[in-house]
């Protein structure tokens, strides 16, 4: 599996000049997506709706609203 491309604008374009706040979204060679965000599993796990689940190997990650909105234009419809 490899990163094929960034989805949305780079952190630098979004204003991260220090490299300390760099949420990012990537499309992978298998068609899935990967995100860099703030790990928030412990904080949000108990907040998941009853019909949501998380496997032991999965984590809840926060990315900024701006990151996702800027990525929207690059996410394929199908």
C-alpha positions as CSV (number, residue, x, y, z in Angstrom):
1,X,0.0,0.0,0.0
2,X,1.3,3.5,-0.9
3,X,0.1,7.1,-0.7
4,X,-1.0,8.0,-4.2
5,X,-1.9,11.7,-3.6
6,X,-2.8,14.3,-1.1
7,X,-6.5,15.1,-0.9
8,X,-7.0,18.9,-0.5
9,X,-4.5,21.6,0.2
10,X,-1.2,21.0,2.0
11,X,-0.9,22.1,5.7
12,X,1.5,24.9,4.5
13,X,-1.1,26.3,2.1
14,X,-3.7,26.1,5.0
15,X,-1.3,28.3,7.1
16,X,0.7,25.8,9.1
17,X,4.2,27.4,9.0
18,X,5.6,25.6,12.1
19,X,4.8,22.0,11.2
20,X,3.0,21.6,14.5
21,X,-0.6,21.5,13.3
22,X,-0.6,19.4,10.2
23,X,-3.8,17.5,9.7
24,X,-3.8,15.9,6.3
25,X,-5.8,13.5,4.1
26,X,-4.3,11.1,1.6
27,X,-5.7,8.7,-1.0
28,X,-4.0,5.3,-0.9
29,X,-3.2,2.9,-3.7
30,X,-5.9,0.5,-2.6
31,X,-8.6,3.3,-2.9
32,X,-8.8,3.9,0.9
33,X,-8.0,7.1,2.6
34,X,-5.5,7.8,5.4
35,X,-5.6,10.9,7.7
36,X,-3.1,12.6,10.0
37,X,-5.0,14.1,12.9
38,X,-5.1,14.5,16.6
39,X,-5.6,11.1,18.4
40,X,-8.9,11.4,20.4
41,X,-10.0,7.8,21.0
42,X,-10.1,8.0,24.8
43,X,-11.9,11.3,24.8
44,X,-14.6,10.4,22.2
45,X,-15.0,6.6,22.5
46,X,-17.8,6.9,25.0
47,X,-19.5,9.5,22.8
48,X,-20.0,7.2,19.8
49,X,-23.6,6.6,18.9
50,X,-25.1,3.2,19.7
51,X,-24.9,2.1,16.1
52,X,-21.2,2.9,15.7
53,X,-18.3,0.7,16.7
54,X,-14.6,0.7,16.8
55,X,-12.3,-2.3,16.7
56,X,-9.3,-2.5,19.1
57,X,-6.9,-1.6,16.2
58,X,-8.9,1.5,15.2
59,X,-8.5,5.0,16.5
60,X,-10.7,8.1,16.5
61,X,-8.8,10.9,14.9
62,X,-9.8,14.6,14.8
63,X,-9.0,16.7,11.7
64,X,-10.0,20.3,11.4
65,X,-13.1,21.4,9.6
66,X,-11.0,23.4,7.2
67,X,-8.9,20.3,6.3
68,X,-12.0,18.3,5.4
69,X,-13.7,21.1,3.5
70,X,-10.6,21.7,1.4
71,X,-10.3,18.0,0.8
72,X,-13.9,17.7,-0.4
73,X,-13.2,18.9,-3.9
74,X,-10.6,16.1,-4.4
75,X,-12.7,13.2,-3.0
76,X,-14.1,11.1,-5.9
77,X,-17.8,10.6,-6.1
78,X,-17.4,6.9,-6.7
